[in-house]
Amino acid sequence: MEGQDEVSAREQHFHSQVRESTICFLLFAILYVVSYFIITRYKRKSDEQEDEDAIVNRISLFLSTFTLAVSAGAVLLLPFSIISNEILLSFPQNYYIQWLNGSLIHGLWNLASLFSNLCLFVLMPFAFFFLESEGFAGLKKILEDLDEQIYIITLEEEALQRRLNGLSSSVEYNIMELEQELENVKTLKTKLERRKKASAWERNLVYPAVMVLLLIETSISVLLVACNILCLLVDETAMPKGTRGPGIGNASLSTFGFVGAALEIILIFYLMVSSVVGFYSLRFFGNFTPKKDDTTMTKIIGNCVSILVLSSALPVMSRTLGITRFDLLGDFGRFNWLGNFYIVLSYNLLFAIVTTLCLVRKFTSAVREELFKALGLHKLHLPNTSRDSETAKPSVNGHQKAL
């Protein structure tokens, strides 16, 4: 009997391992296909040549797709774990969700950590240098094309020199300045035409609703971080490292159950989106934004690395800020600084202060007035002290200012 029980236990363990491996493979396959379509949407079509360079670009494309799929998995890791915990808590004996267990969740966390490090330190550097060296035969090709490249550069230099000799420096400078100004005007015109084509319900309903939704999500995030700061000051278990919960499927991590879990997931996605938007809004990375059908493979590799870094930091950031109480599993919870009280507290304070200042600065009186007009609240004649005082100021000639 003992031998049969041992064999049965080993068979059950084998079947569970096969099931978890199959589930992980299917999930990653879905993410890989989606990532492939995203990258091919932005990849420059002129890079699809039919010579030996096509092999180099194809290898870089596959590695970039793999990295983007890993990034998507890291983003979905915490939301998937939170919703799985609530499902197991609500339906503990359901036959159709027996595949969803703590072993699968731990395995996903370990795989996400492993593949994130693999992509960041091995695959992406290899893809970049492999692309820049033009493959294994890159040295030979460079030597063969060197004379031709020098000849072309010489012709271009002579053509530019003739143009400079025919025009004065001031005229040439004015031409460049006018071309730059014309390009800016075209860009502004395109934006204005896009705004003009927006329907009435988009202007009066969608845009204000999105603005109010962003305001609510930001306010809730600041409120949760403030509560987390108070918990850090009075309770040691609020630290992101060293906490061990009751286990997956044993207790709800939110006071409000499914509603609280859904709110946490929304805020986690909001943090990721705001991080990506903030990254591409930086002046230094302005030209780094991918463009449809006009993004080189070098830029695609750089964008994949940037998104990988942001997505890998998302679980740690969400747990450190107290957005969720789900424990960090695998290597995500083994950072030494997560146990440092002063670092964690300073991080929470910095996030709360900077986000509050940004909220106050961006949500100005002009934005409030536009929202009131879109929602029809401007007819209520809400008091606006700053505007009334500004309107009442007399001008130099004795008349009142008119806005």
C-alpha positions as CSV (number, residue, x, y, z in Angstrom):
1,M,0.0,0.0,0.0
2,E,2.8,2.4,0.8
3,G,4.4,1.7,-2.5
4,Q,1.2,2.4,-4.4
5,D,0.7,5.6,-2.5
6,E,4.2,6.7,-3.3
7,V,3.7,6.0,-7.0
8,S,0.4,7.8,-6.9
9,A,2.0,10.8,-5.3
10,R,4.7,10.9,-7.9
11,E,2.2,10.5,-10.8
12,Q,0.2,13.4,-9.4
13,H,3.3,15.5,-9.0
14,F,4.3,14.7,-12.6
15,H,0.8,15.5,-14.0
16,S,0.7,18.8,-12.1
17,Q,4.2,19.8,-13.5
18,V,3.0,19.0,-17.0
19,R,-0.2,20.9,-16.5
20,E,1.6,24.0,-15.2
21,S,4.2,23.9,-18.0
22,T,1.5,23.7,-20.6
23,I,-0.4,26.6,-19.0
24,C,2.7,28.7,-18.9
25,F,3.5,27.9,-22.5
26,L,0.0,28.8,-23.7
27,L,0.0,32.1,-21.8
28,F,3.4,33.1,-23.1
29,A,2.4,32.0,-26.7
30,I,-0.6,34.4,-26.6
31,L,1.6,37.2,-25.3
32,Y,4.2,36.5,-28.0
33,V,1.7,36.7,-30.8
34,V,0.2,39.9,-29.5
35,S,3.7,41.4,-29.1
36,Y,4.7,40.3,-32.6
37,F,1.7,42.2,-34.1
38,I,2.6,45.3,-32.1
39,I,6.2,45.4,-33.2
40,T,5.4,44.7,-36.8
41,R,2.9,47.6,-36.7
42,Y,5.7,50.0,-35.8
43,K,8.7,48.4,-37.6
44,R,9.9,50.2,-40.7
45,K,8.9,48.4,-43.8
46,S,12.0,49.4,-45.7
47,D,14.0,47.1,-43.3
48,E,12.5,44.0,-44.9
49,Q,15.1,43.4,-47.5
50,E,15.7,40.0,-49.2
51,D,19.5,39.7,-48.7
52,E,21.5,38.4,-45.8
53,D,20.5,41.4,-43.8
54,A,17.0,40.0,-43.6
55,I,18.3,37.2,-41.4
56,V,19.9,39.7,-39.0
57,N,16.7,41.8,-38.8
58,R,14.6,38.7,-38.4
59,I,16.7,37.4,-35.4
60,S,16.6,40.9,-33.8
61,L,12.8,41.0,-34.4
62,F,12.3,37.6,-32.7
63,L,14.4,38.6,-29.7
64,S,12.6,42.0,-29.4
65,T,9.2,40.2,-29.6
66,F,10.3,37.8,-26.9
67,T,11.4,40.7,-24.7
68,L,8.1,42.6,-25.2
69,A,6.2,39.4,-24.4
70,V,8.2,39.0,-21.1
71,S,7.4,42.7,-20.3
72,A,3.7,42.1,-20.9
73,G,3.9,39.0,-18.6
74,A,5.6,41.1,-15.9
75,V,2.8,43.7,-16.1
76,L,0.0,41.1,-15.9
77,L,1.8,39.1,-13.1
78,L,0.5,41.0,-10.1
79,P,-3.1,41.5,-11.5
80,F,-3.3,37.8,-12.4
81,S,-2.1,36.8,-8.9
82,I,-4.6,39.1,-7.2
83,I,-7.6,37.9,-9.2
84,S,-6.5,34.3,-8.8
85,N,-6.4,34.7,-5.0
86,E,-10.0,36.0,-5.0
87,I,-11.2,33.3,-7.3
88,L,-9.7,30.5,-5.2
89,L,-11.1,32.1,-2.1
90,S,-14.6,32.3,-3.6
91,F,-14.6,28.8,-5.3
92,P,-12.2,26.7,-3.3
93,Q,-13.7,23.3,-4.4
94,N,-14.7,24.1,-8.0
95,Y,-13.5,21.4,-10.3
96,Y,-12.9,23.7,-13.3
97,I,-10.3,25.9,-11.5
98,Q,-8.2,23.1,-9.9
99,W,-5.5,24.1,-12.3
100,L,-5.3,27.5,-10.6
101,N,-3.2,27.0,-7.5
102,G,-0.3,28.4,-5.5
103,S,2.3,26.3,-7.3
104,L,1.3,27.8,-10.7
105,I,1.4,31.4,-9.3
106,H,4.9,30.8,-7.8
107,G,6.1,29.3,-11.0
108,L,4.9,32.3,-13.0
109,W,6.7,34.7,-10.7
110,N,9.9,32.7,-11.0
111,L,9.7,32.5,-14.7
112,A,9.0,36.3,-15.0
113,S,12.0,37.1,-12.9
114,L,14.3,34.6,-14.8
115,F,13.2,35.8,-18.3
116,S,13.4,39.5,-17.3
117,N,17.0,39.1,-16.3
118,L,17.8,37.0,-19.4
119,C,16.3,39.6,-21.7
120,L,17.8,42.6,-20.0
121,F,21.4,41.3,-19.7
122,V,21.7,38.7,-22.5
123,L,19.2,38.8,-25.3
124,M,18.8,42.5,-25.8
125,P,22.5,43.4,-25.7
126,F,23.1,40.5,-28.2
127,A,20.4,41.7,-30.5
128,F,21.8,45.3,-30.5
129,F,25.4,44.4,-31.2
130,F,24.3,41.7,-33.7
131,L,22.3,44.2,-35.6
132,E,25.0,46.9,-35.5
133,S,27.6,44.5,-36.7
134,E,25.3,43.4,-39.5
135,G,25.4,39.7,-38.5
136,F,28.3,37.2,-38.6
137,A,29.5,38.5,-42.0
138,G,29.4,42.1,-40.9
139,L,33.1,42.7,-41.0
140,K,33.4,41.4,-44.6
141,K,30.5,43.5,-45.8
142,I,31.9,46.6,-44.3
143,L,35.2,46.1,-46.0
144,E,33.6,45.5,-49.3
145,D,31.3,48.5,-49.2
146,L,33.9,50.9,-47.8
147,D,35.1,52.3,-51.2
148,E,31.6,52.8,-52.4
149,Q,30.6,54.6,-49.2
150,I,33.6,56.9,-49.5
151,Y,32.7,57.7,-53.1
152,I,29.1,58.5,-52.2
153,I,30.2,60.7,-49.3
154,T,32.6,62.6,-51.5
155,L,29.9,63.3,-54.1
156,E,27.6,64.6,-51.4
157,E,30.4,66.8,-49.9
158,E,31.0,68.3,-53.3
159,A,27.3,69.0,-53.9
160,L,27.0,70.7,-50.5
161,Q,30.1,72.8,-51.2
162,R,28.6,74.0,-54.5
163,R,25.4,74.9,-52.7
164,L,27.3,76.8,-50.1
165,N,29.3,78.7,-52.6
166,G,26.2,79.7,-54.5
167,L,24.3,81.0,-51.4
168,S,25.3,83.3,-48.5
169,S,25.3,81.9,-45.0
170,S,22.4,84.2,-44.0
171,V,20.2,83.0,-46.8
172,E,21.0,79.4,-46.0
173,Y,20.3,79.9,-42.4
174,N,16.9,81.6,-43.2
175,I,16.0,78.6,-45.5
176,M,16.7,76.2,-42.7
177,E,14.8,78.3,-40.2
178,L,11.8,78.5,-42.6
179,E,11.8,74.8,-43.2
180,Q,11.7,74.1,-39.5
181,E,9.0,76.6,-38.9
182,L,6.9,75.1,-41.8
183,E,7.3,71.6,-40.3
184,N,6.1,72.9,-36.9
185,V,3.1,74.6,-38.5
186,K,2.2,71.4,-40.4
187,T,2.4,69.4,-37.1
188,L,0.2,71.9,-35.3
189,K,-2.3,72.0,-38.2
190,T,-2.6,68.2,-38.2
191,K,-3.4,68.2,-34.4
192,L,-5.9,71.0,-34.9
193,E,-7.6,69.1,-37.7
194,R,-7.8,66.0,-35.6
195,R,-9.4,67.9,-32.8
196,K,-11.8,69.5,-35.2
197,K,-12.9,66.1,-36.6
198,A,-13.8,64.9,-33.1
199,S,-17.6,64.5,-32.7
200,A,-19.7,66.4,-30.3
201,W,-20.1,63.5,-27.9
202,E,-16.3,63.0,-27.8
203,R,-15.8,66.6,-27.0
204,N,-18.6,66.9,-24.4
205,L,-18.6,63.4,-22.9
206,V,-15.5,61.3,-23.6
207,Y,-12.8,63.9,-22.9
208,P,-14.3,65.2,-19.7
209,A,-15.0,61.6,-18.5
210,V,-11.4,60.6,-19.2
211,M,-10.1,63.7,-17.3
212,V,-12.3,63.0,-14.3
213,L,-11.3,59.4,-14.3
214,L,-7.6,60.3,-14.3
215,L,-8.2,62.7,-11.5
216,I,-10.0,60.1,-9.4
217,E,-7.3,57.4,-10.0
218,T,-4.6,59.8,-9.1
219,S,-6.4,61.0,-6.0
220,I,-7.0,57.4,-4.9
221,S,-3.4,56.5,-5.5
222,V,-2.2,59.4,-3.3
223,L,-4.7,58.4,-0.6
224,L,-3.5,54.8,-0.6
225,V,0.1,55.9,-0.4
226,A,-0.7,58.2,2.5
227,C,-2.4,55.3,4.3
228,N,0.6,53.2,3.6
229,I,2.9,55.8,5.2
230,L,0.8,55.7,8.4
231,C,0.9,51.9,8.4
232,L,4.7,52.0,8.0
233,L,5.0,54.3,11.0
234,V,2.9,52.1,13.3
235,D,3.1,48.5,11.9
236,E,6.2,46.6,10.9
237,T,4.2,44.1,8.8
238,A,3.5,46.9,6.3
239,M,7.1,46.6,5.0
240,P,7.2,45.1,1.6
241,K,9.9,42.6,2.5
242,G,9.7,39.9,5.1
243,T,5.9,39.7,5.2
244,R,4.4,36.3,4.7
245,G,0.6,36.3,4.1
246,P,-1.8,33.4,4.8
247,G,-1.1,32.0,1.3
248,I,-2.8,32.1,-2.0
249,G,-6.5,31.3,-1.8
250,N,-6.7,31.3,2.0
251,A,-7.7,34.9,2.8
252,S,-8.6,38.0,0.8
253,L,-6.0,40.7,0.7
254,S,-8.6,43.5,0.3
255,T,-11.2,44.6,2.8
256,F,-13.8,45.0,0.0
257,G,-13.2,41.6,-1.6
258,F,-13.6,41.5,-5.4
259,V,-14.3,45.2,-5.5
260,G,-11.1,46.1,-3.7
261,A,-9.2,43.6,-5.9
262,A,-10.6,45.2,-9.0
263,L,-9.6,48.6,-7.8
264,E,-6.1,47.5,-7.0
265,I,-5.8,46.0,-10.5
266,I,-7.0,49.3,-12.1
267,L,-4.5,51.3,-10.1
268,I,-1.7,48.9,-11.0
269,F,-2.4,49.4,-14.7
270,Y,-2.7,53.1,-14.2
271,L,0.7,53.2,-12.6
272,M,2.2,51.3,-15.6
273,V,0.5,53.5,-18.2
274,S,1.5,56.7,-16.3
275,S,5.1,55.4,-16.1
276,V,5.3,54.8,-19.8
277,V,3.7,58.1,-20.7
278,G,5.9,59.9,-18.3
279,F,9.0,58.2,-19.8
280,Y,8.2,59.2,-23.3
281,S,7.2,62.7,-22.2
282,L,10.8,63.4,-21.1
283,R,12.6,65.8,-23.4
284,F,15.6,63.5,-23.7
285,F,13.4,60.7,-25.0
286,G,11.2,62.8,-27.3
287,N,12.7,61.3,-30.5
288,F,12.6,57.8,-29.0
289,T,8.9,57.4,-29.4
290,P,8.0,54.7,-31.9
291,K,6.2,55.7,-35.1
292,K,3.9,53.5,-37.1
293,D,5.7,51.8,-40.0
294,D,8.7,54.1,-39.5
295,T,10.7,52.7,-36.5
296,T,14.1,51.2,-37.0
297,M,15.1,48.0,-35.3
298,T,17.6,49.8,-33.2
299,K,14.8,52.0,-31.8
300,I,12.6,49.0,-31.3
301,I,15.3,47.3,-29.3
302,G,15.7,50.4,-27.1
303,N,12.0,50.7,-26.6
304,C,11.7,47.0,-25.6
305,V,14.4,47.4,-23.1
306,S,12.8,50.5,-21.6
307,I,9.4,48.9,-21.3
308,L,11.0,45.8,-19.8
309,V,12.7,47.9,-17.1
310,L,9.4,49.7,-16.3
311,S,7.3,46.5,-16.3
312,S,9.8,44.6,-14.1
313,A,9.7,47.3,-11.6
314,L,5.9,47.5,-11.5
315,P,5.3,44.7,-8.9
316,V,7.9,46.0,-6.6
317,M,6.7,49.6,-7.0
318,S,3.0,48.6,-6.4
319,R,3.9,46.7,-3.2
320,T,6.2,49.3,-1.9
321,L,3.6,52.1,-2.3
322,G,0.9,50.0,-0.6
323,I,-1.3,49.8,-3.7
324,T,-1.7,46.1,-3.0
325,R,-0.9,43.8,-0.1
326,F,0.0,40.9,-2.2
327,D,3.4,39.5,-1.1
328,L,6.2,39.7,-3.6
329,L,7.1,36.2,-4.7
330,G,10.3,34.7,-6.1
331,D,13.3,37.0,-6.7
332,F,11.0,40.1,-6.7
333,G,10.9,40.0,-2.9
334,R,14.6,39.4,-2.3
335,F,15.9,43.0,-2.7
336,N,17.8,44.0,0.4
337,W,16.5,47.6,0.3
338,L,12.9,46.4,0.7
339,G,13.7,45.8,4.3
340,N,15.2,49.2,4.9
341,F,12.5,51.3,6.7
342,Y,14.0,54.7,5.7
343,I,14.3,53.9,2.0
344,V,10.7,52.6,1.8
345,L,9.3,55.5,3.8
346,S,11.3,58.1,1.7
347,Y,10.0,56.5,-1.5
348,N,6.4,56.7,-0.3
349,L,6.8,60.3,0.8
350,L,8.5,61.3,-2.5
351,F,5.7,59.7,-4.5
352,A,3.0,61.4,-2.4
353,I,4.5,64.8,-2.5
354,V,5.5,64.8,-6.2
355,T,2.1,63.4,-7.3
356,T,0.2,65.9,-5.2
357,L,2.2,68.8,-6.6
358,C,1.7,67.5,-10.2
359,L,-2.1,67.1,-9.5
360,V,-2.4,70.7,-8.2
361,R,-0.3,72.1,-11.0
362,K,-1.9,70.3,-13.9
363,F,-5.5,70.6,-12.7
364,T,-5.6,74.4,-12.9
365,S,-8.6,76.7,-12.9
366,A,-8.6,76.7,-16.8
367,V,-9.0,72.9,-16.8
368,R,-11.8,73.1,-14.2
369,E,-13.6,75.8,-16.2
370,E,-13.5,73.6,-19.4
371,L,-14.8,70.6,-17.5
372,F,-17.6,72.7,-16.0
373,K,-18.5,73.9,-19.5
374,A,-18.4,70.4,-21.0
375,L,-20.6,69.1,-18.1
376,G,-23.0,72.0,-18.2
377,L,-22.1,73.1,-14.7
378,H,-21.0,76.6,-15.8
379,K,-24.6,77.7,-15.7
380,L,-24.6,77.4,-11.9
381,H,-22.3,80.4,-11.7
382,L,-19.9,78.8,-9.2
383,P,-17.7,81.4,-7.4
384,N,-14.2,81.8,-8.7
385,T,-12.4,84.3,-6.5
386,S,-9.2,84.4,-8.5
387,R,-11.1,85.1,-11.7
388,D,-13.4,87.7,-10.2
389,S,-10.5,89.6,-8.6
390,E,-8.6,89.5,-11.9
391,T,-11.6,90.8,-13.8
392,A,-12.2,93.6,-11.4
393,K,-8.7,95.0,-11.7
394,P,-8.7,98.4,-13.5
395,S,-6.4,98.8,-16.4
396,V,-4.0,101.7,-17.0
397,N,-6.6,103.9,-18.9
398,G,-9.1,103.5,-16.1
399,H,-11.3,100.9,-17.6
400,Q,-11.9,97.4,-16.3
401,K,-10.1,94.4,-17.8
402,A,-12.3,92.3,-20.1
403,L,-11.4,88.7,-20.5
